[in-house]
């Protein structure tokens, strides 16, 4: 099972525009599943929606694949060619904020600050 399968399950929900999944250090499991989810315009994040997404992943893939953390993201850090910079997402999920590396190639570098400010794993 890879991150692509979990991302595909998340975007099956009608309210989800896009999703990116990375691993992060988990005290009990060793590695947990951290999902960044961008919602469609006009959709407000809620605990009910979070539960729906977890249930959807459980139904589509299985309980082993459900995200431990879901962070609502205004957008995902992408290069100008549209590639998601997962390196940045992994570092934010692991709270390794001191060395995010070069973000000058991002289409919208401001999205990184928003993701950091709203991170769910503090």
N, C-alpha and C positions, 0 to 999 in steps of 0.2 A: 504494500500500500504506500502510495506516495502523496505528496501534497496536492498534486493535480486532481486526484480523485476526490479529495475533501473539498477543494475549491469548486469542482464541478457540481458537487452535491449542494453546496451553499448557494450557488447562482441559480439553482432550480427554483428557489423561492422567488415569487413575483416581485417582492420588494427589494431584492438585492441587485445592484447594478454590476458590481464586480467584487472579487474576494481574492486575497492572497494569504497563504498559510505557511508558517515557518515553525521550526522547533525552538524551544527555549528550555533552559535548565529548570527542572522540576525536582523539588526536594524528595518526593516519594518515588516517582516513576523514573527519574533520571532525565527524561526528556518529555516535555509536554507539548501540546498542540496549541498554537497561538494563531488566531485568525483575525485578519484585518478585513473589515467588511464595509464597503461603500454602498449606501442605500440609494435607491432611485429618488429623483427630485420629488419633494413633497412628502416623503416618508420620514416620520420621526422615529428615532431609536427608542426602544422600550424593553423592559424585562420580559414582557410577553413575546416580543419578536425574538429576543435572544433564546428563549426556551424553544420557540418554534424551529429555529435554525439548528439547535442541538438535536432536537427530535428528528428533524429531517435528515441530518447526517447519520444518526443512529439507524434510521429506517433504510436509507440508501446503501450504507456501507456496513454498519454495525457499531455497537457500543464502544468498541476499542478505538474507533476513529473520531469520536466526538471531540470538538474543541474544548480545551480546558479554559481558555480565555477567548472572548470575542471582543475586539475593540472596534468601535464605530470610527471609521476614517472618512474625512472629507474627500479624500482622493488617495491614490497610491503613488509613491515616488517612481516616476518613469523617466527613462531617457527620452531624448527627442524623437527617437525611432519607435517609442512605445513599449520598450522592454522594462518590466518591473525590476527595480533594484532591490532584490531580496536581501542582499548583504546589509542594507540599511535597516530593513524590517527585522532581520535577525538580531542586530545589535540593539535596537530599541526594545525588542521583546526580552532580551537578556539584561536590560538596563546598563548596557555598555555605551554610554552616551558621550564619553570623552574622546573617542576616536571613530567617527563615522566615516572617515575617509573623504575622498573627493566627491563633492556633490554638484560640482560646476556643470556636469553634463546632463543634469536633470532638466526636464521641460519646465517644471515649476518647483524650484528649491524650497519655496515657502511651505509646501505640503509636509516637508520633513519636520519643521517646527511645530506644526499643528498636530502631527502624529505623536511627537514627543510630549507636547503639552497635555494631550488627552490619553496618554498610555494607561493601560489597565493593569499593568504589572509593575507596581511601584514598590 
